[in-house]
Amino acid sequence: MTCDRRNFLRGDWQRDASTEIASILVQARPERLAEAERAITTLPGTEVFSRDARGKLVVVIEAPDVGTVGATLNTIASLPSVLSATLVFHATDAA
């Protein structure tokens, strides 16, 4: 969402719609962890929150709807360097 300065100063900068937020635990091949992290961070709305050298990544997904969260989770799970991707938390941030 874009917001001009006047709207921001009036407090009209808040989101009009809800946002889906999900956290997933990704187990990647330890020797390909950097590759998995790079691939995940190129996906829209994703952020790697934490990583462990043994191959674990905690990924946060922000999306406009549940379908996009699911599609992103499936995309991550199907990456060649990823062994599994599991939904750990999901919430809707209402406007």
Buried (B, 14 or more C-beta within 10 A) or exposed (E): EEEEEEEEEEEEEEEEEEBBBBBBBBBBEBEBBEBBBEBBEEBEBBEBEEBEEEBBBBBBBBBEEEEBBBBBBEBBBEBEBBBEBEEEEBEEEEE
